[in-house]
Amino acid sequence: MPESIFTEIKIPHHQKPYDGDLFPAVLSPKPNTFSVASDVTVLTEAIKAHKPWLESLIHKAGAVLFRGFPVTTADDFNDVVEAFGFEELPYVGGAAPRTNVVGRVFTSNESPPDQKIPFHHEMAQVPKFPAKLFFFCEVEPGKGGETPIVLSNIVYERMKEKYPEFVERLEEHGLIYTRVLGEDDDPTSPIGRGWKSTFLTKDKSVAEERAAKLGMKLEWMEDGGVKTVMGPIPAIKVDKSRQRKIWFNSMVAAYTGWEDARNDPVKAVTFGDGKPLPADIIYDCLNILDEESVAIPWQKGDVILLDNWAVLHSRRPFNLPRRVLASLCK
């Protein structure tokens, strides 16, 4: 095996220690690894050569930030994603409007920059969700725009300790998510993905088939939109690879953020038996998420790999410019 080009570094005030490890792990190139003329091939070959070590690091840390590598374009980012060899996950059933840029690379949530996107596991509201996701900073934000991350098992442990009866109800009943989709995408909304792009079809019968495969019920509306009902589905999962329970849901995101001209966030998520969720506990959970999170300011060329079984993520408001791209993997 060739010598590794990776070295672990610390970013003061932007990592948290858990069980002796820093969250997230941060990798940079060893000195003199790259010349001015270096391209992304040096990184992609190193990823392929050291994939078992990198996979063990993501399993241990939950998130790995690659900083200081020659990743400058969407094509470079696509090459990095491909180098890991994870299978691509089609974006079916997600709420955020996204645009395919190149290969396996999409824009991240295209909602307006003044809107905060609450913490969530990617596509936790549908049965088929990504196991891994990548983000890449192509253009640094003018101000703000961080992607805060938090370990899901820590959130579960704190909620279980503070609200044992509430968590017990979640474990028993799960959650139901309800969302109204327009026919086409609404770029002014953080959940503005229309049903045509959600189900990758213009045919209502095909949309119904694809929704049924997700366990989702559709109710067509007179204006061409559709009401989607998903669940009950689990709100707490067991991360079998790490043998721990995780806060795997979009409860806070739906209750505090699924709001636009079509959707009332309070009605967007309920207990699996249809009963409403307690607002005070939802907002305290939001506080816990913020307290336990870390937010590393983006730098151009940053790539972060998240284990979606371990980590929730969000997005802070920002001043333009900012361009962060994403890729979802099975």
N, C-alpha and C positions, 0 to 999 in steps of 0.2 A: 504494500500500500504506500502511495506517495506521502511525503511529509505534509501535515496539515498546514493550510494557510490561515487557519482560524485562531484567534485568541479571544478569550473572554475578557470583557472590560466592565467597569462600573460607571454608571452615570449618577453622580451624587444627587440625592433628593428626588430621584425619579424611579427608584426600585424599592421593593419591600422584601425583608427577609422572612421566609417561611420554612421552618424545619431545617434551617442551616443553608438554604438555597435562596438566591435572589430571584425575584419576580419583577419583570421578565428577565430571562437571560439575554445578554447582549454580546454579539460577536462582531469583531472588526478584523481586518486583515493584519497579519504580522507585518512588521516594518519591511519595506523594500520588496513587498510582494508584487506591487503593480508599478509599471512605468507609466509615463504620460500617455503612451500609445496603447496601453492595455485595454482590452475589451472584456465583455462579460463572459467570454469563453473560459477564462481562468477560473472564475467563480463557478460556472456550471460544471466544469470538469471536477472541481474540488467537491462540489455537492455530491456528484455521482460516486466519487472515490470514498467519501466519508459519510455516506448516507446512514449506515447503522448508528454511528456516533451521534449524528444530528437528530435522528429519530429518538434515541435515548434521551437526548437533551430536551427535546420538546415534550417528551413524556414526563420527565422530571420537573421541568419548569412551567409547562403549560403554554408558554409563549416565548418566542425567540426573535429578537430584533437583529437584523443584519445592517450594520452601519459602516459607511466608508468604502463600499465596494462600487465598481464601475457599472452601476445599473442606472441608465439615463433615460431610456425610452420605454414605451409600452412593449415593443418587440423584445427588448432586453428582459423585461419583467416576465414576459411569456416564456422566454428561454429558461429563466430561473425556475418558474413553476414546473415546466416540463422536465427539468433536470431531477426534480424530486420523484417523479414517476407516479404520483398519486393520480387515480382515475378522476376525470372531470365529473362534476355533478351538474346536470342541467338545472337551470334556475326556474323551476316550476312550482308555483304556489307561494312564492315570496311576495311581500307587500311593497317593497321599494322599487321605484322606477330606475332601471339601469339600461345602459346602452353598450352593446358589444363593440369593443375597440379593435382588438386583433386576437385571433386564435382563441385562447381560453380566458382572455382578459376583458373585464367589463368595467364601466364606471362604478364607483361606489354609489351609495344613495344620493340621488340627484336633487334632493329637496333643497329649498332655499337656504342660503348661508346663515340667515339669522335664526334658524330653527335648530334647537337641540334635539338630537336623536337619543332617546333613553336607552339604558342598558338592556341588552337582550342576548340570548344565544341565537346565532343565525338560524332563521327558519324553525325556531322551536315550536311554532304553532302548527306545523305540518309533520306527518310521520317520516318523510324522507328529507333529512337535513344533512348539511355537509359535516364531515368529521374534521376537516381541516379547512382553514381559509387564509388567504394571503392578502395583504394590503401593500401597496407601493406608492411612495410619494414622488410623483413626477414633477409637481410644482409646489414649492413650499407655501404654506398659508401666509397671507399678509400679517395676520394676527389671529391667535386662537386656533381653532380647528383641530385640536388634538383628538386622538382616538383613545379615550380612557379604557382600561381593561381591569378586570377583577376576577379573582379565583372563585369559581362557583361553589366549591365545597365550603369555603369560608363563609359565604353568604348563607348557605344552608345551616351551618353550625350556629351562626349568630341568631338567625331567625328561629331555629328550633329551641334555642336556649331562652329567647325572649318571649316567643309566642307559640308555646308547644301545642295548644289546642288548635290554633289556626293552621299550623303546619300539619297536624294530624288530619284535619279536614281536607287539606290539599292532597295529602297522600291517599286519603280514602276516596275522594270524589273527582280529583283532577280539575281541569278547567275547560270551559267552552269559550271559543273565540268567535266573534261575529263581526263581519266587515262588509261594507257596501262598496262595490267596485263600479266605476264608470265603464263605458264601452272602450274608451281610449285612455291613454296615460294622462295624468294631470300633474305637470311639472311643478305646480305650486304647493303640492302636498307631499309630506314625508311618506305617506302610504298611498300615493296616487297612481299606483300601477293598475291599469285597466284590465278587464278580464281577458281581452284578446292577447295581450302580452303575458299575463299571468299564466294562461293555459296554452300559449304559443299556437293559437288558432283563431280564425274568424268564424268558425262553425260552432254554433251553440251545442249541437249534439256531441261534437268532439270534446268541447269544454266540459260537458256533463260527464263524459266517459273518464276524462283525466281527473276531474274533481272526485269522482267515485273511487278511483284508485288511491286517492289521498285520504279517503274517508270523509270527504267534504260534501255537504249538502248545498245545492244551489236553488235560489228562489229568484226567478227572472222578474224584472220590474218593467213598467210601461215605458220608461224613458230609455230603455236599451241597456241599463245597468243590471247588476245582479247582487243579491244578498248572499254572502257565503257564511255557512255555519260549520265550524270544525270542532269536533269533540263529542263527549268528553275525551280529553287526552291527558296523559300524566303531566303533573307540574313538577314532580320530583322524580329524578331517575337515579339509577345506580350506575356509576362509572365502573364497569367490571374490570377494566384494565388496571385501575388504581384502587379498587375495592373501597369505594366511598360514595356517599350520596351527594347529589349535586342539585343546585337550584335551577333546573333546566326548564325554563318557561319564558314567556314574553308578557307576564302579568303586569309588571310595572310599565313596560313599554306601551302595552295596549291601553292601560288605564290612564296613563298620563300623557300619551303621545299620539294615539290613533284618533286624531281629530282633524276634520276638514269639513267641507260643505256637506258631505254625505254621511259623516260618521260622528257619533257622540261617544267619546272615550269611556265614559262610565258604563255604557251598554256594550262595549266592545269585548269585555271579558267578565265571566261569572264563574262561580263554583260549578262543578260538573252536574250538580243537581238543579242548576238554574238560579240558585239564590245569589244575591248580590255580595260582592266583596266589601269588607270594611275599609273605608277610605283612610282612616287614621293609620291602620297597619300598612297599607300600600305605601303611603308617603313616608312612614318610618323605614320601610324596606328600602325606599329610594335613598334615604339618609345613610343607611348601612352600606349600600352599594357605593355611594360617594366616598364614605370614610375608608373603605377597604381598597379603593381603586388607586391605580397609578396612571399618570398621563405624561408620556414623554413627548415633548414638542417635536413635530415632524421636521426632518431635514431632507432636502432633495436627495433622492437615491436610496432612502430608507426602504427596506422590505421587512415586514413583520409577518411571521407565521404563527397563527393561533390554532391551538387545539380546541375545537368547538365543544368538545366534551368537558373541557376544564375551565374555559374562560368565557365570560360575558364581555361585550364591548359596547361602546356608545360613540357619540360624536358631539363635540362642543361647537357652538356657533363660531363663525370666523369672518374675517374680512378677506375679500378677494385680493389677489388670486389664490386659488388652491385647487389642485387636481390630485386626487388620491384614487388609484385604480384597485380593483379587487379580482380575485379568482377563487372559486369554490371547488372543493375536492371531496370525493367520497372517502 
